[in-house]
């Protein structure tokens, strides 16, 4: 069963902090049970008040006297639970009518509310645990996005627009709000600290194909990347840093690619200031869904042996051969070979999966 794909919003919530949060998560089973118990106590209180205000219509058969507030509460509890010892009974017609018309439906409602809710919560929790175990068993080759802020959401949006299914994306964030936003985007999510191995293991990171790290602090990025590399030495790790001085540290921590967010934004702003059209083109390349897009794909059989300039419908920027990038103007990239990958600029193809195998 795939993670969080088609679950109804009415399904009960997950309980554990380290359990996967599926879409439409509401409240915990414990809070639901406490809420229902509170409603049950309100029903008992209502019957207590009904009997207390009409206490002259009841008699205590054990002591052969009237009833006080404690007797009224006692009568409400034994009545609601259908125990009915018969030691306190109504003696007037209108009191019996109130019992039949008001108290009896409340008693039935109490039993349905308390017993039914308890069974429902326990059954849902068991079903959720089974779904969680099944999800983990079947999840592999996925992308783990650590940090679901602005950069993380943009990264996920790019993945989705390039055909990566949402059941192959798992989000980790320390914020409950970010986890909720990921659920609303139909993504599996965990609330937890990604520097902790247990959190990463619960997201099945050892079986992930790619990891994207977009947290707010560079020191957290470094520690997270180190932890990711300890658990998964083959995944392709992309990390974002705010200060370019930390770039070597992140690379040494195990990141395959490091994006310097502040430098990239500053450079784009500078280019837009010097040449607005150049800035527009670069922004167009970075934006999925319309205009131009940059893509990496495998060389097709019909393209073997041709010059990169002869590729139809696309402009080749670089050729990747034996894990080495060759720019379009280098002589070693004059002829395409099967097994090569090419980086191209083309018209946006929203929804079409990128044909790259990754590095």
C-alpha positions, -999 to +999 in steps of 0.1 A: +000+000+000+015+034-010+019+061+016-010+085+022-024+081-013-061+076-009-070+078+027-103+093+037-103+125+058-126+108+083-100+082+092-086+084+128-052+101+134-018+087+141-007+085+177+031+084+178+054+114+172+076+091+150+048+075+131+042+087+096+016+115+093-007+108+064-030+134+048-060+146+067-045+140+101-068+154+127-063+147+164-047+119+184-068+089+196-061+098+232-076+133+227-106+118+209-112+095+238-109+122+264-133+144+244-159+116+243-155+109+280-161+145+287-193+144+266-204+113+286-198+131+319-219+159+307-248+135+300-244+121+336-245+156+350-276+165+329-295+135+344-283+144+379-297+179+375-330+166+361-334+143+391-322+168+416-346+196+404-375+171+405-363+154+437-398+154+453-409+129+427-384+103+438-380+082+468-352+062+484-366+027+489-337+017+511-341+045+537-377+054+529-370+091+526-363+117+500-331+121+480-302+146+481-277+157+455-255+126+462-285+104+457-293+121+424-258+116+411-259+080+422-292+074+405-278+091+373-247+068+372-266+035+378-293+045+353-268+056+326-248+023+329-281+003+329-272-012+363-305-001+379-305-014+415-341-001+420-334+015+454-343+050+440-374+051+420-397+078+405-431+080+422-451+104+400-464+101+365-445+131+351-412+118+366-418+084+349-426+103+317-393+123+319-374+090+324-390+075+293-388+104+270-355+122+281-334+099+303-337+067+283-325+082+250-296+099+269-288+065+284-287+048+250-266+077+237-242+073+266-236+037+259-231+043+221-208+072+228-186+055+254-185+019+243-186+026+206-159+053+208-136+031+228-139+002+203-136+026+174-104+042+187-088+009+195-098-006+161-086+025+142-053+025+160-047-011+152-056-005+116-033+026+115-004+005+129-009-021+102-011+005+075+021+021+089+040-012+088+027-020+053+038+015+041+073+011+054+076-024+040+068-012+004+086+021+005+119+022-014+137+043-040+119+074-026+130+110-020+133+124+015+129+161+018+142+174+051+128+209+058+094+220+043+099+257+043+100+279+012+129+260-004+116+226+006+082+233-009+098+246-041+119+215-044+088+193-039+069+213-065+097+208-090+098+171-083+060+168-088+061+188-120+087+165-134+066+134-128+078+122-094+047+106-078+037+120-044+039+086-028+076+086-035+082+118-015+086+118+023+089+151+043+106+156+076+102+188+096+104+199+132+072+221+128+037+206+132+025+233+108+049+222+081+039+186+086+002+197+082+011+216+050+028+185+036-003+164+044-025+189+026-002+185-004-009+147-002+026+139+011+037+116+038+054+135+066+072+131+099+074+157+127+109+153+143+145+162+143+164+150+112+197+150+131+183+120+151+189+086+135+156+073+147+137+100+129+155+092+096+150+055+100+113+059+105+112+078+072+130+047+057+160+068+047+183+038+044+162+028+014+159+063-002+173+072-036+176+109-030+177+132+000+171+170-002+182+190+029+167+225+032+168+234+069+172+269+082+207+267+098+240+257+082+252+239+113+220+218+113+225+211+076+260+198+083+249+175+111+219+163+092+240+155+061+265+136+083+237+115+098+221+109+064+254+096+051+259+073+080+225+056+073+227+057+035+260+059+016+245+055-019+217+081-020+222+113-040+222+141-014+215+177-022+219+203+005+213+240+007+235+264+027+230+301+035+267+311+038+291+301+010+319+297+036+301+266+049+300+250+014+332+229+019+320+216+052+287+204+038+306+187+009+329+170+034+298+159+053+287+139+023+266+161+001+268+154-036+256+188-045+255+220-025+234+250-033+243+284-018+209+300-015+221+335-005+247+337-033+223+323-059+195+348-050+221+377-049+235+367-083+200+365-098+192+399-084+224+414-097+218+400-132+183+413-132+195+447-123+222+448-150+201+430-177+164+426-169+159+402-198+188+380-187+173+378-152+139+369-168+155+341-188+172+326-157+141+328-136+122+312-165+147+283-165+143+278-127+105+279-128+086+247-137+053+246-156+057+271-184+083+286-208+117+271-207+131+244-185+164+227-178+164+189-178+188+160-177+180+128-196+196+097-212+207+098-248+181+079-269+192+052-294+183+073-324+207+100-311+238+078-309+266+092-331+251+126-338+265+160-327+247+175-297+238+205-319+217+181-341+193+171-312+158+180-323+136+202-302+162+208-275+195+227-269+222+206-253+243+225-227+264+196-214+271+159-219+277+136-189+299+107-196+314+083-171+302+107-143+322+136-158+304+167-172+316+179-206+303+213-217+288+217-252+318+235-266+344+209-255+357+186-283+351+155-262+314+162-264+312+164-302+295+130-305+268+115-284+271+079-272+246+055-257+249+056-219+256+094-220+233+118-202+227+152-216+216+185-199+192+203-222+171+234-224+137+228-238+101+239-238+084+231-205+068+196-204+048+198-172+039+163-158+065+145-179+090+125-158+126+135-162+146+106-178+177+111-157+190+082-137+207+104-112+243+102-102 
